[in-house]
Amino acid sequence: MLNGERKIERPLRWGMIGGGRTSNVGYKHRLGALRDNTAFRLVASAFDVDAERGRSFGENLGLEASRCYPDYKTLIAEEAKRKDGIEVVSIATPNGTHYEITKAALEAGLHVICEKPLFFEVEQGEEIVRLAERKGLIVGVTYGFSGHPLLLQMRQMVSNGDLGDIRMIELQYTHGFNADDTGDKHSEGQKWRVDPKIAGSSFVLGDLSTHTYYMSRLVCPNLRVEKLLCDRQSFVKSRAPLEDNAYVLMRYNSGAVGRMWASSVNAGCMNGHRIRIVGSRASVEFRDNQPNELVYEIQGQPVQTLIRAMPYLYDTCNADERLGALHAEGLPESWANIYLKFAVAIDAKRRGDPKTLDELVYPDLKAGVEGIRWVRNCVRSADAGAVWIDFQ
């Protein structure tokens, strides 16, 4: 069980790029990183393209005005001059900027925590893998839902054979908040998401489905998609060529099959985010809007509801537990878990501890590159007329 005690010798000096006052995700980063005040200490920022607004916001968070920088280049350059400069930076900017900022931060010797989807091109991801390895640095990706402890319970159940042979994987991440174009016109956090120059080649595939795809890879690490078919739609026509709805069929290396539904036009749906794993003898399902419960169905037996933090769960699950079964956990705890693991990974890298890195389950750079592959292959299939393609 986690109780806030330090996992590393001292908090890492941390900076943020993006994630300012008008951001949809910045607060989630800070909730995650600062939940355990033993892991990160926020000391510098380049919060906003509007330098004055970014400085004002940083000061309201308690940062020194002199360390609230107008842009990421200034932040990296000025912090490098300080003996107490930042050691790690989080990138919470629009998709199209991730690659250049990540590369600049790594070249300056900074560890990186980056929003998803990581970059636009697999080749960019592979370049960053080589750069990070050469520099001896960690790159983490904020698949923020992946820190829920019950996902580790699912992973252990699959590994132990509790479900039997895995046959089907059902994935869904949908909501209805973009059922019309109001947000496209009036929300700063939404406008860029439907602009191909900034968002890349997809909308909901990159913004939503990458989360759930990574969750499936976390739970079933030995399954690999070999072929997929993607059909995508722009129901709000002004979003074309970017999709606001997509269906994906998958065939895995083991013979298992799967499907993904990603949508932001599922009108009336507040949060349709779930992952269901179906085996030859049992199934297990996790829903993000009920993160304290796992539905376990063994063929021929009554349905079981497994409750977070209970002693009948596997130790690998309860190791990430924070509050105890009496008290509900949610997304802030999930973000806190992945941020704590980022800190442990950075500390292990600095100490030259490959054993800890090998055993740590967290969304790393390879997971980010896999997310790029996922989006690229989905778009490639859809643009070819919703045909089956090899996963490359």
KEDO-261879 format. One record per residue (C-alpha): x, y, z; residue number from 1. Coordinates in pm, 1 decimal, padded with zeros to 6 digits. Last residue first. Layout:
(node (X,Y,Z),NUM)
...
***
This chain:
(node (00327.3,-00219.5,-03904.7),392)
(node (-00007.5,-00383.8,-03828.0),391)
(node (-00100.0,-00563.3,-04149.4),390)
(node (-00409.2,-00416.7,-04314.1),389)
(node (-00777.5,-00508.3,-04331.2),388)
(node (-00977.5,-00251.6,-04523.2),387)
(node (-01180.4,00050.4,-04416.3),386)
(node (-01152.1,00233.9,-04751.5),385)
(node (-00777.9,00295.1,-04778.0),384)
(node (-00815.6,00603.6,-04561.6),383)
(node (-00960.6,00392.4,-04282.0),382)
(node (-00679.1,00136.4,-04292.0),381)
(node (-00401.5,00397.8,-04295.7),380)
(node (-00572.0,00600.4,-04022.6),379)
(node (-00591.4,00296.0,-03796.4),378)
(node (-00232.4,00201.6,-03879.7),377)
(node (-00098.5,00548.5,-03796.2),376)
(node (-00298.5,00569.8,-03473.2),375)
(node (-00173.2,00234.0,-03345.3),374)
(node (00185.3,00294.8,-03455.8),373)
(node (00188.9,00624.7,-03264.0),372)
(node (00053.6,00443.1,-02957.8),371)
(node (00333.0,00186.5,-02990.4),370)
(node (00579.7,00475.9,-02984.6),369)
(node (00428.5,00593.8,-02656.4),368)
(node (00444.2,00245.6,-02506.7),367)
(node (00811.6,00229.2,-02606.2),366)
(node (00867.5,00563.4,-02432.0),365)
(node (00724.1,00437.7,-02103.9),364)
(node (00371.3,00395.3,-01971.8),363)
(node (00440.5,00213.6,-01639.7),362)
(node (00506.2,-00137.7,-01511.8),361)
(node (00843.7,-00140.8,-01333.6),360)
(node (01022.6,-00478.1,-01332.8),359)
(node (01277.6,-00398.8,-01603.9),358)
(node (01343.7,-00049.7,-01465.8),357)
(node (01402.1,-00183.5,-01114.8),356)
(node (01644.8,-00445.0,-01247.1),355)
(node (01825.8,-00189.5,-01467.2),354)
(node (01950.2,00012.7,-01166.1),353)
(node (02211.7,00258.2,-01295.7),352)
(node (02146.7,00512.5,-01021.3),351)
(node (02025.6,00780.9,-01263.0),350)
(node (01804.5,00534.4,-01447.6),349)
(node (01660.5,00405.8,-01120.7),348)
(node (01577.5,00761.1,-01008.1),347)
(node (01410.5,00839.4,-01340.7),346)
(node (01209.9,00515.5,-01323.4),345)
(node (01106.1,00581.5,-00961.1),344)
(node (00994.2,00933.0,-01055.9),343)
(node (00796.9,00807.3,-01356.7),342)
(node (00646.2,00544.9,-01125.9),341)
(node (00528.7,00817.2,-00888.9),340)
(node (00378.7,01000.9,-01186.7),339)
(node (00195.1,00684.9,-01292.3),338)
(node (00049.2,00632.0,-00946.1),337)
(node (-00043.6,00996.6,-00895.5),336)
(node (-00233.3,00997.3,-01224.9),335)
(node (-00437.9,00698.3,-01107.9),334)
(node (-00490.4,00859.8,-00768.1),333)
(node (-00623.6,01175.8,-00934.4),332)
(node (-00851.9,00960.0,-01157.5),331)
(node (-01046.4,00791.9,-00879.5),330)
(node (-01031.7,00631.1,-00537.2),329)
(node (-01323.5,00562.0,-00305.6),328)
(node (-01272.8,00509.0,00068.1),327)
(node (-01355.5,00196.4,00270.0),326)
(node (-01135.9,-00018.8,00046.4),325)
(node (-00815.1,00148.7,00155.7),324)
(node (-00678.1,00488.1,00050.7),323)
(node (-00360.3,00439.0,-00152.5),322)
(node (-00337.2,00106.8,-00340.1),321)
(node (-00049.7,00064.2,-00585.2),320)
(node (00093.4,-00242.4,-00405.4),319)
(node (-00263.1,-00372.9,-00384.9),318)
(node (-00261.5,-00477.0,-00748.7),317)
(node (00074.7,-00655.7,-00749.8),316)
(node (-00029.0,-00822.7,-00422.7),315)
(node (-00318.4,-00995.5,-00596.2),314)
(node (-00669.3,-00925.0,-00471.0),313)
(node (-00827.3,-01125.4,-00188.8),312)
(node (-00694.2,-00869.9,00061.0),311)
(node (-00936.7,-00597.9,-00054.8),310)
(node (-00790.5,-00274.2,-00188.7),309)
(node (-01036.7,-00233.7,-00481.7),308)
(node (-01354.4,-00439.8,-00472.4),307)
(node (-01409.3,-00749.3,-00686.9),306)
(node (-01767.9,-00782.4,-00804.0),305)
(node (-01851.3,-01145.5,-00875.3),304)
(node (-02116.9,-01273.9,-01117.2),303)
(node (-02262.9,-01606.8,-01009.3),302)
(node (-02100.2,-01920.6,-01154.2),301)
(node (-02148.5,-02120.9,-01474.9),300)
(node (-01876.8,-01938.4,-01671.4),299)
(node (-01671.2,-01724.6,-01436.4),298)
(node (-01761.1,-01356.3,-01446.3),297)
(node (-01539.3,-01100.5,-01272.5),296)
(node (-01658.0,-00737.2,-01265.5),295)
(node (-01387.5,-00509.1,-01122.7),294)
(node (-01488.9,-00230.0,-00889.4),293)
(node (-01318.4,00079.5,-00746.9),292)
(node (-01278.0,00247.2,-01086.0),291)
(node (-01652.6,00271.2,-01157.4),290)
(node (-01647.5,00553.2,-01416.9),289)
(node (-01331.8,00401.0,-01568.4),288)
(node (-01500.7,00069.0,-01627.1),287)
(node (-01309.0,-00257.4,-01581.0),286)
(node (-01428.8,-00597.3,-01707.0),285)
(node (-01318.9,-00956.6,-01644.1),284)
(node (-01423.1,-01268.3,-01829.1),283)
(node (-01403.2,-01639.7,-01748.4),282)
(node (-01338.8,-01990.1,-01882.7),281)
(node (-01213.9,-01952.2,-02241.2),280)
(node (-01116.5,-01588.4,-02190.6),279)
(node (-01288.5,-01255.5,-02242.8),278)
(node (-01110.0,-00931.6,-02148.2),277)
(node (-01329.2,-00622.3,-02112.0),276)
(node (-01197.2,-00264.9,-02113.8),275)
(node (-01419.6,00033.8,-02048.3),274)
(node (-01461.1,00407.0,-02101.4),273)
(node (-01813.6,00527.3,-02176.5),272)
(node (-01804.4,00855.3,-01983.6),271)
(node (-02082.2,01112.6,-01989.1),270)
(node (-02280.1,00956.8,-02272.8),269)
(node (-02579.1,01166.5,-02378.3),268)
(node (-02467.0,01189.9,-02739.8),267)
(node (-02191.5,00943.5,-02834.9),266)
(node (-02026.8,01217.2,-03043.9),265)
(node (-01679.6,01200.9,-02888.0),264)
(node (-01619.0,00849.0,-03015.4),263)
(node (-01379.1,00556.9,-02993.9),262)
(node (-01508.6,00200.7,-03036.8),261)
(node (-01243.6,-00070.4,-03028.5),260)
(node (-01268.4,-00434.5,-03130.1),259)
(node (-01079.2,-00750.8,-03054.9),258)
(node (-00983.5,-01095.8,-03177.8),257)
(node (-00768.0,-01369.8,-03027.6),256)
(node (-00573.0,-01601.3,-03258.7),255)
(node (-00255.2,-01564.7,-03052.3),254)
(node (-00095.1,-01304.9,-03283.5),253)
(node (-00398.6,-01079.4,-03254.3),252)
(node (-00672.6,-00978.4,-03497.0),251)
(node (-00831.2,-00637.8,-03450.7),250)
(node (-01147.8,-00454.1,-03554.6),249)
(node (-01159.9,-00076.0,-03518.5),248)
(node (-01462.7,00153.4,-03509.9),247)
(node (-01424.0,00530.7,-03521.1),246)
(node (-01616.6,00845.6,-03435.0),245)
(node (-01513.0,01214.3,-03429.7),244)
(node (-01282.0,01168.3,-03727.0),243)
(node (-01042.3,01420.3,-03874.9),242)
(node (-01076.5,01483.2,-04250.8),241)
(node (-01320.8,01631.8,-04175.0),240)
(node (-01402.7,01824.2,-03858.0),239)
(node (-01642.3,02067.1,-04033.0),238)
(node (-01866.2,01770.8,-04113.5),237)
(node (-01968.5,01698.1,-03754.5),236)
(node (-02034.0,01329.7,-03817.9),235)
(node (-01674.0,01285.9,-03927.7),234)
(node (-01648.5,00907.3,-03958.3),233)
(node (-01389.3,00632.7,-03917.3),232)
(node (-01370.9,00267.7,-04024.3),231)
(node (-01060.6,00081.0,-03908.9),230)
(node (-00953.9,-00273.9,-03992.5),229)
(node (-00666.1,-00435.3,-03807.1),228)
(node (-00403.6,-00702.7,-03849.8),227)
(node (-00123.6,-00847.0,-03633.9),226)
(node (-00211.9,-00685.7,-03300.5),225)
(node (00018.2,-00825.3,-03035.9),224)
(node (-00081.8,-01014.5,-02722.5),223)
(node (00189.8,-01087.5,-02466.9),222)
(node (00134.7,-00768.0,-02268.0),221)
(node (-00235.6,-00841.0,-02201.7),220)
(node (-00333.4,-00603.0,-01918.3),219)
(node (-00080.6,-00331.8,-02004.2),218)
(node (-00138.5,-00371.1,-02378.3),217)
(node (-00514.6,-00338.0,-02323.0),216)
(node (-00456.6,-00024.7,-02113.6),215)
(node (-00237.2,00113.1,-02393.4),214)
(node (-00522.0,00067.4,-02642.3),213)
(node (-00757.0,00236.1,-02397.5),212)
(node (-00548.6,00550.6,-02372.1),211)
(node (-00463.6,00555.9,-02743.5),210)
(node (-00836.7,00540.6,-02819.7),209)
(node (-00916.6,00883.1,-02679.5),208)
(node (-00713.0,01172.3,-02822.0),207)
(node (-00532.8,00990.1,-03101.5),206)
(node (-00823.9,00789.4,-03236.6),205)
(node (-01063.2,01066.8,-03131.6),204)
(node (-00900.8,01332.7,-03352.3),203)
(node (-00674.0,01195.1,-03622.2),202)
(node (-00406.8,01289.4,-03876.2),201)
(node (-00221.1,01545.0,-03669.5),200)
(node (-00364.1,01760.2,-03390.5),199)
(node (-00186.1,02083.8,-03482.3),198)
(node (-00203.6,02106.2,-03861.9),197)
(node (-00504.2,01871.9,-03860.0),196)
(node (-00712.3,02122.1,-03657.5),195)
(node (-00983.9,01939.2,-03464.0),194)
(node (-00785.4,01911.1,-03139.6),193)
(node (-00664.7,02269.9,-03180.2),192)
(node (-01011.0,02411.9,-03113.5),191)
(node (-01088.0,02187.7,-02814.0),190)
(node (-00865.3,02326.3,-02537.7),189)
(node (-00928.9,02683.2,-02651.0),188)
(node (-01304.1,02618.3,-02631.5),187)
(node (-01535.1,02843.4,-02836.1),186)
(node (-01558.7,02723.7,-03195.6),185)
(node (-01472.2,02354.9,-03172.6),184)
(node (-01653.6,02341.8,-02838.5),183)
(node (-01983.1,02437.8,-02999.6),182)
(node (-01940.4,02197.9,-03292.4),181)
(node (-02206.0,01943.5,-03195.6),180)
(node (-02189.9,01596.6,-03038.1),179)
(node (-01851.2,01698.0,-02898.0),178)
(node (-01935.4,01626.8,-02532.1),177)
(node (-02093.0,01291.8,-02611.0),176)
(node (-01844.0,01043.4,-02464.7),175)
(node (-01667.3,00731.0,-02583.2),174)
(node (-01371.1,00510.4,-02493.6),173)
(node (-01442.6,00146.0,-02565.9),172)
(node (-01236.2,-00171.7,-02580.8),171)
(node (-01349.9,-00534.6,-02603.0),170)
(node (-01075.1,-00798.1,-02614.1),169)
(node (-01171.1,-01150.4,-02717.4),168)
(node (-01023.9,-01501.4,-02692.9),167)
(node (-00775.8,-01509.2,-02405.7),166)
(node (-00704.8,-01868.2,-02303.9),165)
(node (-00821.8,-01934.7,-01948.8),164)
(node (-00951.5,-01642.7,-01743.9),163)
(node (-00754.3,-01723.4,-01428.5),162)
(node (-00450.9,-01810.6,-01642.7),161)
(node (-00201.5,-01657.6,-01400.7),160)
(node (-00090.2,-01394.5,-01653.6),159)
(node (-00447.1,-01291.5,-01735.4),158)
(node (-00536.8,-01263.0,-01366.0),157)
(node (-00213.9,-01072.4,-01301.7),156)
(node (-00291.9,-00816.5,-01572.9),155)
(node (-00651.4,-00780.5,-01449.2),154)
(node (-00525.8,-00709.2,-01096.5),153)
(node (-00280.7,-00459.4,-01245.3),152)
(node (-00577.4,-00287.3,-01411.5),151)
(node (-00740.6,-00285.2,-01067.3),150)
(node (-00469.9,-00051.4,-00938.9),149)
(node (-00576.7,00241.9,-01163.1),148)
(node (-00255.1,00392.4,-01296.4),147)
(node (-00342.7,00336.0,-01662.5),146)
(node (-00602.1,00614.7,-01671.1),145)
(node (-00334.5,00884.0,-01709.7),144)
(node (-00170.6,00752.6,-02024.0),143)
(node (00078.5,01025.1,-01956.3),142)
(node (00384.1,00911.9,-02150.8),141)
(node (00724.6,00872.8,-01984.6),140)
(node (01063.1,00948.7,-02138.6),139)
(node (01363.4,00849.9,-01926.4),138)
(node (01721.1,00958.7,-01994.2),137)
(node (02056.1,00787.8,-02051.4),136)
(node (02155.3,01040.0,-02318.2),135)
(node (02221.8,00777.5,-02584.3),134)
(node (01911.8,00581.9,-02483.8),133)
(node (01697.3,00895.2,-02493.3),132)
(node (01833.1,00988.2,-02837.3),131)
(node (01776.9,00639.8,-02979.7),130)
(node (01421.1,00625.2,-02850.5),129)
(node (01365.9,00982.1,-02977.6),128)
(node (01462.5,00874.7,-03329.1),127)
(node (01228.3,00575.6,-03307.2),126)
(node (00944.9,00804.9,-03206.5),125)
(node (01011.3,01040.8,-03494.3),124)
(node (01011.5,00744.2,-03731.5),123)
(node (00676.6,00635.1,-03591.3),122)
(node (00532.9,00968.0,-03707.5),121)
(node (00285.5,01210.2,-03546.8),120)
(node (00431.4,01229.9,-03196.2),119)
(node (00349.5,01118.7,-02838.3),118)
(node (-00025.9,01083.5,-02862.9),117)
(node (-00020.0,01147.1,-02574.8),116)
(node (00120.4,01394.5,-02325.1),115)
(node (00486.0,01389.9,-02237.0),114)
(node (00703.0,01327.6,-01929.8),113)
(node (01064.8,01404.6,-02014.5),112)
(node (01403.3,01363.9,-01842.4),111)
(node (01627.3,01660.1,-01907.8),110)
(node (01982.6,01649.9,-02046.9),109)
(node (01954.5,01951.4,-02277.6),108)
(node (01934.0,01721.4,-02580.8),107)
(node (01646.6,01546.7,-02406.0),106)
(node (01457.6,01873.6,-02358.5),105)
(node (01508.9,01984.0,-02718.4),104)
(node (01391.7,01648.4,-02854.5),103)
(node (01083.6,01646.8,-02635.1),102)
(node (00999.3,02003.8,-02737.1),101)
(node (01036.3,01934.3,-03110.6),100)
(node (00835.6,01611.6,-03094.0),99)
(node (00552.7,01729.4,-02872.9),98)
(node (00464.0,02046.9,-03065.7),97)
(node (00207.0,01901.0,-03306.5),96)
(node (00017.6,01731.5,-03027.2),95)
(node (-00086.8,02045.8,-02839.4),94)
(node (00106.2,02119.2,-02516.0),93)
(node (00126.8,01933.8,-02185.2),92)
(node (00499.5,01855.2,-02186.4),91)
(node (00632.3,01765.9,-01841.7),90)
(node (00993.4,01850.3,-01761.0),89)
(node (01257.2,01671.9,-01554.7),88)
(node (01579.5,01781.4,-01388.4),87)
(node (01500.2,02149.8,-01337.9),86)
(node (01774.3,02391.5,-01241.1),85)
(node (01923.5,02411.0,-00890.2),84)
(node (02275.4,02478.3,-01011.9),83)
(node (02120.3,02721.0,-01258.1),82)
(node (02237.7,02792.0,-01611.4),81)
(node (02043.6,02496.2,-01757.7),80)
(node (01724.3,02651.2,-01615.9),79)
(node (01775.5,02954.8,-01837.4),78)
(node (01819.7,02761.6,-02161.8),77)
(node (01539.5,02509.5,-02105.0),76)
(node (01289.9,02773.8,-01991.1),75)
(node (01384.3,03011.8,-02270.7),74)
(node (01327.1,02741.7,-02531.0),73)
(node (01000.6,02639.1,-02367.0),72)
(node (00840.8,02980.1,-02390.2),71)
(node (00766.0,03296.4,-02187.5),70)
(node (00929.4,03170.8,-01864.6),69)
(node (00789.2,03158.9,-01513.5),68)
(node (01115.6,03109.7,-01323.0),67)
(node (01172.7,03480.6,-01252.3),66)
(node (00816.8,03509.0,-01120.5),65)
(node (00896.7,03256.2,-00849.0),64)
(node (00632.1,02984.3,-00842.5),63)
(node (00346.3,02982.8,-00591.0),62)
(node (00065.2,02853.1,-00807.5),61)
(node (-00065.6,03206.8,-00847.3),60)
(node (00283.1,03305.6,-00962.9),59)
(node (00264.7,03041.3,-01234.7),58)
(node (-00074.2,03165.4,-01353.1),57)
(node (00042.5,03523.6,-01374.6),56)
(node (00355.1,03419.6,-01566.5),55)
(node (00150.6,03209.1,-01810.7),54)
(node (-00099.7,03489.9,-01866.8),53)
(node (00186.2,03729.3,-01931.2),52)
(node (00359.4,03489.0,-02171.6),51)
(node (00049.7,03409.9,-02379.9),50)
(node (00177.6,03088.5,-02539.3),49)
(node (00120.5,02945.2,-02191.8),48)
(node (00269.2,02751.6,-01903.1),47)
(node (00641.9,02791.6,-01950.1),46)
(node (00722.1,02672.1,-01600.6),45)
(node (00969.0,02637.2,-01314.6),44)
(node (00992.6,02500.9,-00959.0),43)
(node (00733.5,02222.9,-00925.0),42)
(node (00867.0,01972.7,-00670.9),41)
(node (00833.8,01604.0,-00755.6),40)
(node (00845.1,01267.4,-00572.6),39)
(node (00817.0,01324.3,-00194.7),38)
(node (00517.8,01555.8,-00219.5),37)
(node (00308.1,01253.3,-00309.8),36)
(node (-00000.7,01398.9,-00476.3),35)
(node (00231.0,01653.9,-00636.4),34)
(node (00297.8,01478.6,-00966.5),33)
(node (-00051.7,01344.3,-01017.8),32)
(node (-00245.9,01652.1,-00916.5),31)
(node (-00004.4,01867.1,-01114.6),30)
(node (-00047.5,01659.7,-01428.7),29)
(node (-00426.7,01653.7,-01384.7),28)
(node (-00422.6,02032.2,-01345.8),27)
(node (-00254.1,02070.8,-01682.5),26)
(node (-00501.5,01853.5,-01872.4),25)
(node (-00778.0,02073.7,-02014.4),24)
(node (-00555.7,02380.4,-02038.0),23)
(node (-00690.4,02735.7,-02010.5),22)
(node (-00485.7,02835.4,-01701.0),21)
(node (-00167.6,02656.4,-01797.4),20)
(node (-00079.5,02300.4,-01897.9),19)
(node (00196.4,02400.9,-02134.3),18)
(node (00560.5,02329.4,-02051.7),17)
(node (00595.8,02223.5,-01688.9),16)
(node (00908.7,02205.9,-01473.4),15)
(node (01025.4,01963.0,-01208.4),14)
(node (01308.6,01945.4,-00957.7),13)
(node (01287.7,01582.3,-00847.1),12)
(node (01193.0,01516.3,-00485.7),11)
(node (01463.2,01353.4,-00273.8),10)
(node (01607.1,01005.8,-00210.6),9)
(node (01339.0,00817.8,-00402.6),8)
(node (01037.5,00617.6,-00285.9),7)
(node (00941.0,00869.7,-00022.0),6)
(node (00653.7,00791.2,00208.0),5)
(node (00316.6,00895.9,00069.3),4)
(node (00111.3,00605.4,00204.0),3)
(node (00120.4,00352.6,-00079.8),2)
(node (00000.0,00000.0,00000.0),1)
***
